[in-house]
Amino acid sequence: MSASVRRRRRTFVALLAASLVLGTYAFVRADDGRVRAQIEVPRSSASTTTSPSPPSSTSPDPADMPAAWLAWISGSLPQGFAQRAATTPSLGTVVVVTGDTRWMTESRDAAGHVVDRPTPPYAIPIDAFSVDPAAYAPFIPEAYRADVTGALRNGRAVLGESSANLRRIDVGGSLVFGDRTVEVGAIVPDAVAGWSEMLVSRAAGHALGIIDDRYVLAEPPGTMTEKRFASIMSSLLPDTSIRTLPPAGSIYMRIASGVNPPIVMKQIFGEFSAYPRSDDPAFLNVDPAWYDAHIDTRAVPLLGQVTCNAQLFPALIGALTQVQDAGLGGEIHVYSGCYAARTVARSPTAPPSQHAYGAAIDINAPENPYGATPTMDPRIVKIFERWGFIWGGRFLTPDGMHFEYGSPPHTG
């Protein structure tokens, strides 16, 4: 790690310490372009790790991030897409980012001491991504480029600040995935690491089983419009639903724009250890100690008894109370679940669903099946969004029954 990056990290730690004394607030950019204050939420400790600090903004100034366009589809990009994108002149400079959940069995600090070691068969799900170092370099701010590409080329991992804080390790520490160990070579702001928990080279990622291409970043030459960029992507992926965003189009410039990545969910709702069920690896056996510490069953307006993460109840009760007070209770017909220990879209390589954290709730599922045109009353959607929820009806594959934690309530 360079001296300049070490100085920036010391400055960040000092600012973070000051923020904890003065009040835990962070200013974040919403998908609609507004900047709002985000009140940080405290949490109880997890069973396999000590309590991480609440999430904080560790990103460089947005003006320092390269102006990248983003595109993704549901699931993984088709085989051969990366080569087609790289040889499309109108896209300019391109990198395709590969990502899968990998199960960490142990972590160690730089001295080799164990930091986390869940009791087998439990392991910790890690949101892991891989890139070609040379292709990724143009998408890294100049101040971090040498550290990131150097670590990747040497087979080492790059961690975002939030991931390093959660793991309680620094450069020289290591993450163990069964019989494979990856040493940490650099720690950078979260945006530089793509808000992943671990970023490695494609070669190292392949050895770890990170094989699914998830999203593409591009720096087109000349002037680009949203309509033209979407058209270019459609020509590369015909007959495919595609979502595209312009530079700085969302808080997290990665797949599932606007949805909180696992590192943020873990900091707010607690990190668990788990293991995939043998009969269906898309469903998880979660550590009972984490469940007991974080998941609760309470009575809420309109729905009755629901089982969710304790941190979700204030916003959930607030939203449902407002729905009831607005005379819209009759529009909510059935409670379809909150806590469910499974992965996103029931894919074994996808991250744990927000339901696995107890941070999402499904309502009126029979009328709003996954993938169908949503029928949820827009007045209910507006109320839930005011209370900080993200509505699944706006997802690339619509999920009209689904509301998940997005941010603290919007009070403005």
One Martini backbone bead per residue (centre of mass of N, CA, C, O) as a GRO file, in nm:
protein
  412
    1MET     BB    1   0.096   0.036   0.023
    2SER     BB    2   0.079   0.354  -0.009
    3ALA     BB    3   0.131   0.646   0.155
    4SER     BB    4  -0.121   0.795   0.051
    5VAL     BB    5  -0.328   0.577   0.134
    6ARG     BB    6  -0.258   0.571   0.433
    7ARG     BB    7  -0.337   0.866   0.485
    8ARG     BB    8  -0.634   0.836   0.400
    9ARG     BB    9  -0.708   0.623   0.611
   10ARG     BB   10  -0.640   0.794   0.863
   11THR     BB   11  -0.840   1.016   0.800
   12PHE     BB   12  -1.095   0.842   0.797
   13VAL     BB   13  -1.077   0.739   1.090
   14ALA     BB   14  -1.092   1.018   1.220
   15LEU     BB   15  -1.370   1.096   1.102
   16LEU     BB   16  -1.526   0.857   1.216
   17ALA     BB   17  -1.475   0.918   1.514
   18ALA     BB   18  -1.609   1.196   1.508
   19SER     BB   19  -1.894   1.097   1.416
   20LEU     BB   20  -1.950   0.926   1.677
   21VAL     BB   21  -1.957   1.183   1.861
   22LEU     BB   22  -2.156   1.384   1.683
   23GLY     BB   23  -2.290   1.169   1.488
   24THR     BB   24  -2.468   0.928   1.281
   25TYR     BB   25  -2.394   1.063   0.972
   26ALA     BB   26  -2.486   1.047   0.622
   27PHE     BB   27  -2.429   1.145   0.287
   28VAL     BB   28  -2.650   1.063   0.019
   29ARG     BB   29  -2.720   0.948  -0.307
   30ALA     BB   30  -2.986   0.936  -0.483
   31ASP     BB   31  -3.142   0.815  -0.768
   32ASP     BB   32  -3.285   1.116  -0.803
   33GLY     BB   33  -3.026   1.319  -0.701
   34ARG     BB   34  -3.053   1.346  -0.417
   35VAL     BB   35  -2.952   1.473  -0.098
   36ARG     BB   36  -2.928   1.283   0.206
   37ALA     BB   37  -2.978   1.200   0.524
   38GLN     BB   38  -2.825   0.928   0.703
   39ILE     BB   39  -2.935   0.728   0.951
   40GLU     BB   40  -2.788   0.536   1.167
   41VAL     BB   41  -2.804   0.186   1.264
   42PRO     BB   42  -2.810   0.003   1.520
   43ARG     BB   43  -2.670  -0.315   1.650
   44SER     BB   44  -2.644  -0.627   1.719
   45SER     BB   45  -2.474  -0.899   1.762
   46ALA     BB   46  -2.316  -1.146   1.621
   47SER     BB   47  -2.210  -1.481   1.634
   48THR     BB   48  -1.924  -1.472   1.440
   49THR     BB   49  -1.904  -1.161   1.503
   50THR     BB   50  -1.840  -0.861   1.555
   51SER     BB   51  -1.955  -0.552   1.569
   52PRO     BB   52  -2.015  -0.341   1.335
   53SER     BB   53  -2.020  -0.063   1.198
   54PRO     BB   54  -2.193   0.150   1.064
   55PRO     BB   55  -2.255   0.273   0.779
   56SER     BB   56  -2.025   0.448   0.558
   57SER     BB   57  -1.886   0.693   0.362
   58THR     BB   58  -1.593   0.587   0.149
   59SER     BB   59  -1.607   0.749  -0.093
   60PRO     BB   60  -1.519   0.915  -0.335
   61ASP     BB   61  -1.554   1.160  -0.513
   62PRO     BB   62  -1.752   1.149  -0.785
   63ALA     BB   63  -1.551   1.321  -0.963
   64ASP     BB   64  -1.319   1.086  -0.938
   65MET     BB   65  -1.491   0.903  -1.093
   66PRO     BB   66  -1.534   0.745  -1.355
   67ALA     BB   67  -1.742   0.771  -1.649
   68ALA     BB   68  -1.964   0.520  -1.612
   69TRP     BB   69  -2.141   0.280  -1.771
   70LEU     BB   70  -2.437   0.073  -1.710
   71ALA     BB   71  -2.498  -0.293  -1.734
   72TRP     BB   72  -2.779  -0.534  -1.701
   73ILE     BB   73  -2.912  -0.848  -1.602
   74SER     BB   74  -3.072  -1.114  -1.531
   75GLY     BB   75  -2.837  -1.262  -1.387
   76SER     BB   76  -2.630  -1.376  -1.640
   77LEU     BB   77  -2.419  -1.337  -1.876
   78PRO     BB   78  -2.342  -1.452  -2.166
   79GLN     BB   79  -2.153  -1.632  -2.342
   80GLY     BB   80  -1.929  -1.400  -2.508
   81PHE     BB   81  -1.995  -1.104  -2.427
   82ALA     BB   82  -1.721  -0.982  -2.347
   83GLN     BB   83  -1.600  -0.993  -2.633
   84ARG     BB   84  -1.815  -0.823  -2.778
   85ALA     BB   85  -1.782  -0.567  -2.606
   86ALA     BB   86  -1.468  -0.522  -2.652
   87THR     BB   87  -1.542  -0.511  -2.991
   88THR     BB   88  -1.713  -0.238  -2.946
   89PRO     BB   89  -1.653   0.079  -3.037
   90SER     BB   90  -1.906   0.237  -2.904
   91LEU     BB   91  -1.807   0.158  -2.602
   92GLY     BB   92  -1.508   0.137  -2.577
   93THR     BB   93  -1.434   0.111  -2.265
   94VAL     BB   94  -1.424  -0.222  -2.110
   95VAL     BB   95  -1.592  -0.404  -1.835
   96VAL     BB   96  -1.636  -0.726  -1.696
   97VAL     BB   97  -1.818  -0.841  -1.413
   98THR     BB   98  -1.762  -1.092  -1.179
   99GLY     BB   99  -2.011  -1.284  -0.971
  100ASP     BB  100  -2.009  -1.455  -0.645
  101THR     BB  101  -2.080  -1.659  -0.392
  102ARG     BB  102  -1.867  -1.714  -0.115
  103TRP     BB  103  -1.736  -1.942   0.138
  104MET     BB  104  -1.617  -1.853   0.446
  105THR     BB  105  -1.410  -2.033   0.690
  106GLU     BB  106  -1.179  -1.803   0.720
  107SER     BB  107  -0.982  -1.559   0.909
  108ARG     BB  108  -0.683  -1.345   0.897
  109ASP     BB  109  -0.431  -1.184   1.002
  110ALA     BB  110  -0.110  -1.076   0.940
  111ALA     BB  111  -0.010  -1.287   1.178
  112GLY     BB  112  -0.227  -1.547   1.156
  113HIS     BB  113  -0.471  -1.483   1.314
  114VAL     BB  114  -0.773  -1.562   1.408
  115VAL     BB  115  -1.092  -1.409   1.351
  116ASP     BB  116  -1.269  -1.610   1.170
  117ARG     BB  117  -1.454  -1.932   1.272
  118PRO     BB  118  -1.679  -2.116   1.184
  119THR     BB  119  -1.872  -2.376   1.255
  120PRO     BB  120  -1.897  -2.655   1.123
  121PRO     BB  121  -2.071  -2.597   0.825
  122TYR     BB  122  -2.025  -2.312   0.866
  123ALA     BB  123  -2.039  -1.997   0.680
  124ILE     BB  124  -1.945  -1.700   0.503
  125PRO     BB  125  -2.095  -1.486   0.297
  126ILE     BB  126  -1.937  -1.363  -0.006
  127ASP     BB  127  -1.912  -1.077  -0.209
  128ALA     BB  128  -1.770  -1.180  -0.510
  129PHE     BB  129  -1.525  -1.041  -0.738
  130SER     BB  130  -1.412  -1.017  -1.090
  131VAL     BB  131  -1.120  -0.903  -1.286
  132ASP     BB  132  -0.947  -0.747  -1.524
  133PRO     BB  133  -0.698  -0.542  -1.450
  134ALA     BB  134  -0.669  -0.380  -1.718
  135ALA     BB  135  -0.978  -0.327  -1.763
  136TYR     BB  136  -1.025  -0.183  -1.475
  137ALA     BB  137  -0.832   0.062  -1.452
  138PRO     BB  138  -1.010   0.300  -1.590
  139PHE     BB  139  -1.225   0.263  -1.323
  140ILE     BB  140  -0.995   0.399  -1.156
  141PRO     BB  141  -0.869   0.606  -0.965
  142GLU     BB  142  -0.554   0.719  -0.975
  143ALA     BB  143  -0.489   0.694  -0.660
  144TYR     BB  144  -0.564   0.354  -0.682
  145ARG     BB  145  -0.454   0.195  -0.929
  146ALA     BB  146  -0.185   0.062  -0.842
  147ASP     BB  147  -0.290  -0.097  -0.595
  148VAL     BB  148  -0.507  -0.265  -0.737
  149THR     BB  149  -0.353  -0.390  -0.982
  150GLY     BB  150  -0.124  -0.511  -0.816
  151ALA     BB  151  -0.292  -0.704  -0.645
  152LEU     BB  152  -0.432  -0.859  -0.874
  153ARG     BB  153  -0.171  -0.959  -1.027
  154ASN     BB  154  -0.078  -1.108  -0.740
  155GLY     BB  155  -0.345  -1.262  -0.626
  156ARG     BB  156  -0.497  -1.047  -0.467
  157ALA     BB  157  -0.703  -0.874  -0.257
  158VAL     BB  158  -0.977  -0.642  -0.264
  159LEU     BB  159  -1.096  -0.410  -0.024
  160GLY     BB  160  -1.324  -0.249   0.121
  161GLU     BB  161  -1.366  -0.064   0.393
  162SER     BB  162  -1.618  -0.213   0.501
  163SER     BB  163  -1.503  -0.500   0.481
  164ALA     BB  164  -1.253  -0.459   0.659
  165ASN     BB  165  -1.415  -0.380   0.909
  166LEU     BB  166  -1.582  -0.639   0.934
  167ARG     BB  167  -1.319  -0.834   0.932
  168ARG     BB  168  -1.073  -0.709   1.089
  169ILE     BB  169  -0.867  -0.632   0.848
  170ASP     BB  170  -0.567  -0.605   0.667
  171VAL     BB  171  -0.303  -0.586   0.516
  172GLY     BB  172  -0.210  -0.940   0.508
  173GLY     BB  173  -0.450  -1.066   0.527
  174SER     BB  174  -0.703  -1.339   0.523
  175LEU     BB  175  -0.901  -1.557   0.310
  176VAL     BB  176  -1.098  -1.857   0.355
  177PHE     BB  177  -1.186  -2.125   0.105
  178GLY     BB  178  -1.121  -2.386   0.232
  179ASP     BB  179  -0.839  -2.467   0.025
  180ARG     BB  180  -0.841  -2.143  -0.009
  181THR     BB  181  -0.619  -1.854  -0.018
  182VAL     BB  182  -0.651  -1.493   0.037
  183GLU     BB  183  -0.473  -1.213   0.010
  184VAL     BB  184  -0.442  -0.889   0.121
  185GLY     BB  185  -0.342  -0.599  -0.091
  186ALA     BB  186  -0.603  -0.398  -0.059
  187ILE     BB  187  -0.755  -0.081   0.055
  188VAL     BB  188  -1.066   0.075  -0.037
  189PRO     BB  189  -1.303   0.231  -0.146
  190ASP     BB  190  -1.603   0.100  -0.222
  191ALA     BB  191  -1.633   0.203  -0.519
  192VAL     BB  192  -1.360   0.079  -0.620
  193ALA     BB  193  -1.483  -0.224  -0.537
  194GLY     BB  194  -1.794  -0.227  -0.618
  195TRP     BB  195  -1.923  -0.302  -0.338
  196SER     BB  196  -1.761  -0.527  -0.248
  197GLU     BB  197  -1.600  -0.766  -0.041
  198MET     BB  198  -1.439  -0.896  -0.297
  199LEU     BB  199  -1.152  -0.843  -0.512
  200VAL     BB  200  -1.042  -1.011  -0.808
  201SER     BB  201  -0.912  -1.181  -1.033
  202ARG     BB  202  -0.998  -1.394  -1.277
  203ALA     BB  203  -0.804  -1.618  -1.199
  204ALA     BB  204  -0.872  -1.626  -0.897
  205GLY     BB  205  -1.179  -1.657  -0.934
  206HIS     BB  206  -1.180  -1.928  -1.081
  207ALA     BB  207  -1.050  -2.085  -0.843
  208LEU     BB  208  -1.312  -2.000  -0.654
  209GLY     BB  209  -1.584  -1.990  -0.851
  210ILE     BB  210  -1.591  -1.722  -1.023
  211ILE     BB  211  -1.817  -1.718  -1.327
  212ASP     BB  212  -2.035  -1.483  -1.333
  213ASP     BB  213  -2.150  -1.252  -1.541
  214ARG     BB  214  -2.305  -0.936  -1.439
  215TYR     BB  215  -2.146  -0.665  -1.546
  216VAL     BB  216  -2.111  -0.346  -1.725
  217LEU     BB  217  -1.849  -0.120  -1.812
  218ALA     BB  218  -1.841   0.210  -1.976
  219GLU     BB  219  -1.631   0.431  -2.206
  220PRO     BB  220  -1.735   0.619  -2.431
  221PRO     BB  221  -1.695   0.787  -2.707
  222GLY     BB  222  -1.788   1.080  -2.669
  223THR     BB  223  -2.120   1.111  -2.711
  224MET     BB  224  -2.378   0.999  -2.479
  225THR     BB  225  -2.684   0.832  -2.457
  226GLU     BB  226  -2.925   0.646  -2.318
  227LYS     BB  227  -3.056   0.544  -2.578
  228ARG     BB  228  -2.794   0.450  -2.722
  229PHE     BB  229  -2.685   0.260  -2.510
  230ALA     BB  230  -2.930   0.072  -2.507
  231SER     BB  231  -2.906  -0.004  -2.808
  232ILE     BB  232  -2.630  -0.138  -2.798
  233MET     BB  233  -2.704  -0.355  -2.589
  234SER     BB  234  -2.939  -0.481  -2.756
  235SER     BB  235  -2.754  -0.576  -2.992
  236LEU     BB  236  -2.590  -0.777  -2.796
  237LEU     BB  237  -2.893  -0.849  -2.647
  238PRO     BB  238  -3.119  -1.001  -2.781
  239ASP     BB  239  -3.414  -1.062  -2.630
  240THR     BB  240  -3.335  -0.873  -2.370
  241SER     BB  241  -3.347  -0.764  -2.057
  242ILE     BB  242  -3.232  -0.427  -1.989
  243ARG     BB  243  -3.019  -0.234  -1.776
  244THR     BB  244  -2.947   0.121  -1.764
  245LEU     BB  245  -2.679   0.364  -1.682
  246PRO     BB  246  -2.542   0.643  -1.609
  247PRO     BB  247  -2.330   0.825  -1.475
  248ALA     BB  248  -2.417   0.831  -1.150
  249GLY     BB  249  -2.714   0.673  -1.143
  250SER     BB  250  -2.611   0.557  -0.862
  251ILE     BB  251  -2.484   0.464  -0.571
  252TYR     BB  252  -2.451   0.172  -0.709
  253MET     BB  253  -2.230   0.070  -0.967
  254ARG     BB  254  -2.430  -0.201  -1.013
  255ILE     BB  255  -2.605  -0.445  -0.968
  256ALA     BB  256  -2.899  -0.355  -0.868
  257SER     BB  257  -2.988  -0.070  -0.867
  258GLY     BB  258  -3.031   0.064  -0.532
  259VAL     BB  259  -2.957  -0.189  -0.404
  260ASN     BB  260  -2.833  -0.326  -0.137
  261PRO     BB  261  -2.555  -0.455  -0.061
  262PRO     BB  262  -2.430  -0.687   0.151
  263ILE     BB  263  -2.246  -0.496   0.319
  264VAL     BB  264  -2.484  -0.318   0.414
  265MET     BB  265  -2.670  -0.530   0.536
  266LYS     BB  266  -2.472  -0.632   0.752
  267GLN     BB  267  -2.439  -0.362   0.911
  268ILE     BB  268  -2.751  -0.341   0.987
  269PHE     BB  269  -2.854  -0.673   1.024
  270GLY     BB  270  -2.627  -0.869   1.016
  271GLU     BB  271  -2.401  -1.130   1.029
  272PHE     BB  272  -2.400  -1.453   0.890
  273SER     BB  273  -2.399  -1.792   0.920
  274ALA     BB  274  -2.392  -2.073   0.681
  275TYR     BB  275  -2.566  -2.329   0.473
  276PRO     BB  276  -2.649  -2.517   0.226
  277ARG     BB  277  -2.885  -2.714   0.133
  278SER     BB  278  -2.891  -3.033   0.008
  279ASP     BB  279  -3.184  -3.022  -0.137
  280ASP     BB  280  -3.142  -2.681  -0.158
  281PRO     BB  281  -2.897  -2.437  -0.223
  282ALA     BB  282  -3.102  -2.178  -0.208
  283PHE     BB  283  -3.112  -2.277   0.081
  284LEU     BB  284  -3.064  -2.194   0.433
  285ASN     BB  285  -2.859  -2.260   0.714
  286VAL     BB  286  -2.884  -2.077   0.998
  287ASP     BB  287  -2.756  -1.951   1.263
  288PRO     BB  288  -2.927  -1.960   1.558
  289ALA     BB  289  -2.790  -1.723   1.707
  290TRP     BB  290  -2.860  -1.510   1.498
  291TYR     BB  291  -3.161  -1.543   1.498
  292ASP     BB  292  -3.204  -1.475   1.804
  293ALA     BB  293  -3.068  -1.179   1.779
  294HIS     BB  294  -3.257  -1.066   1.504
  295ILE     BB  295  -3.521  -1.236   1.514
  296ASP     BB  296  -3.876  -1.149   1.508
  297THR     BB  297  -4.208  -1.163   1.658
  298ARG     BB  298  -4.478  -0.947   1.553
  299ALA     BB  299  -4.726  -0.712   1.578
  300VAL     BB  300  -4.898  -0.564   1.300
  301PRO     BB  301  -5.054  -0.381   1.102
  302LEU     BB  302  -5.295  -0.579   0.912
  303LEU     BB  303  -5.102  -0.859   0.943
  304GLY     BB  304  -4.996  -0.915   1.222
  305GLN     BB  305  -4.794  -1.174   1.240
  306VAL     BB  306  -4.438  -1.123   1.211
  307THR     BB  307  -4.113  -1.220   1.061
  308CYS     BB  308  -3.826  -1.020   1.150
  309ASN     BB  309  -3.613  -0.785   1.174
  310ALA     BB  310  -3.580  -0.567   1.428
  311GLN     BB  311  -3.488  -0.321   1.239
  312LEU     BB  312  -3.764  -0.314   1.059
  313PHE     BB  313  -4.016  -0.237   1.236
  314PRO     BB  314  -4.040   0.073   1.241
  315ALA     BB  315  -4.096   0.104   0.931
  316LEU     BB  316  -4.323  -0.102   0.900
  317ILE     BB  317  -4.521   0.022   1.105
  318GLY     BB  318  -4.530   0.302   0.978
  319ALA     BB  319  -4.642   0.219   0.702
  320LEU     BB  320  -4.899   0.061   0.796
  321THR     BB  321  -5.024   0.293   0.953
  322GLN     BB  322  -5.054   0.482   0.708
  323VAL     BB  323  -5.230   0.297   0.542
  324GLN     BB  324  -5.459   0.286   0.748
  325ASP     BB  325  -5.508   0.600   0.777
  326ALA     BB  326  -5.572   0.615   0.450
  327GLY     BB  327  -5.781   0.371   0.387
  328LEU     BB  328  -5.591   0.099   0.263
  329GLY     BB  329  -5.632  -0.182   0.406
  330GLY     BB  330  -5.813  -0.330   0.181
  331GLU     BB  331  -5.549  -0.367  -0.018
  332ILE     BB  332  -5.458  -0.575   0.203
  333HIS     BB  333  -5.479  -0.937   0.189
  334VAL     BB  334  -5.172  -1.059   0.223
  335TYR     BB  335  -4.928  -1.229   0.395
  336SER     BB  336  -4.604  -1.355   0.236
  337GLY     BB  337  -4.351  -1.259   0.398
  338CYS     BB  338  -4.010  -1.226   0.530
  339TYR     BB  339  -3.849  -1.440   0.657
  340ALA     BB  340  -3.595  -1.602   0.437
  341ALA     BB  341  -3.357  -1.861   0.380
  342ARG     BB  342  -3.229  -1.723   0.090
  343THR     BB  343  -3.169  -1.652  -0.230
  344VAL     BB  344  -3.150  -1.487  -0.504
  345ALA     BB  345  -3.372  -1.625  -0.713
  346ARG     BB  346  -3.272  -1.911  -0.623
  347SER     BB  347  -2.956  -1.888  -0.647
  348PRO     BB  348  -2.666  -2.046  -0.546
  349THR     BB  349  -2.464  -1.784  -0.641
  350ALA     BB  350  -2.617  -1.590  -0.492
  351PRO     BB  351  -2.706  -1.386  -0.273
  352PRO     BB  352  -2.859  -1.316  -0.014
  353SER     BB  353  -3.148  -1.231   0.059
  354GLN     BB  354  -3.325  -0.991   0.222
  355HIS     BB  355  -3.489  -1.213   0.366
  356ALA     BB  356  -3.242  -1.340   0.523
  357TYR     BB  357  -3.241  -1.064   0.708
  358GLY     BB  358  -3.538  -0.960   0.752
  359ALA     BB  359  -3.563  -0.700   0.507
  360ALA     BB  360  -3.836  -0.823   0.382
  361ILE     BB  361  -4.167  -0.791   0.220
  362ASP     BB  362  -4.466  -0.974   0.141
  363ILE     BB  363  -4.753  -0.867  -0.062
  364ASN     BB  364  -4.990  -0.996  -0.246
  365ALA     BB  365  -4.885  -1.249  -0.416
  366PRO     BB  366  -5.122  -1.365  -0.594
  367GLU     BB  367  -5.135  -1.070  -0.754
  368ASN     BB  368  -4.785  -1.066  -0.748
  369PRO     BB  369  -4.607  -1.229  -0.928
  370TYR     BB  370  -4.320  -1.319  -1.036
  371GLY     BB  371  -4.287  -1.130  -1.345
  372ALA     BB  372  -4.536  -0.971  -1.323
  373THR     BB  373  -4.764  -0.741  -1.345
  374PRO     BB  374  -4.827  -0.509  -1.131
  375THR     BB  375  -5.106  -0.439  -0.868
  376MET     BB  376  -5.015  -0.241  -0.678
  377ASP     BB  377  -5.097   0.015  -0.500
  378PRO     BB  378  -4.954   0.327  -0.546
  379ARG     BB  379  -5.011   0.436  -0.256
  380ILE     BB  380  -4.854   0.218  -0.109
  381VAL     BB  381  -4.585   0.255  -0.242
  382LYS     BB  382  -4.541   0.550  -0.151
  383ILE     BB  383  -4.538   0.492   0.151
  384PHE     BB  384  -4.304   0.290   0.160
  385GLU     BB  385  -4.095   0.482   0.030
  386ARG     BB  386  -4.109   0.695   0.260
  387TRP     BB  387  -3.999   0.452   0.463
  388GLY     BB  388  -3.743   0.325   0.274
  389PHE     BB  389  -3.852   0.149   0.057
  390ILE     BB  390  -3.823  -0.100  -0.191
  391TRP     BB  391  -3.977  -0.174  -0.495
  392GLY     BB  392  -4.012  -0.460  -0.698
  393GLY     BB  393  -4.177  -0.333  -0.944
  394ARG     BB  394  -3.887  -0.189  -1.051
  395PHE     BB  395  -3.763  -0.423  -1.149
  396LEU     BB  396  -3.651  -0.594  -1.410
  397THR     BB  397  -3.793  -0.817  -1.250
  398PRO     BB  398  -4.087  -0.819  -1.141
  399ASP     BB  399  -4.193  -0.763  -0.772
  400GLY     BB  400  -4.485  -0.659  -0.649
  401MET     BB  401  -4.481  -0.785  -0.343
  402HIS     BB  402  -4.204  -0.627  -0.288
  403PHE     BB  403  -4.033  -0.511   0.017
  404GLU     BB  404  -3.733  -0.326   0.091
  405TYR     BB  405  -3.467  -0.216   0.224
  406GLY     BB  406  -3.305   0.115   0.164
  407SER     BB  407  -3.374   0.338   0.392
  408PRO     BB  408  -3.437   0.567   0.575
  409PRO     BB  409  -3.672   0.767   0.631
  410HIS     BB  410  -3.847   1.015   0.456
  411THR     BB  411  -3.877   1.352   0.595
  412GLY     BB  412  -3.893   1.568   0.341
   0.00000   0.00000   0.00000
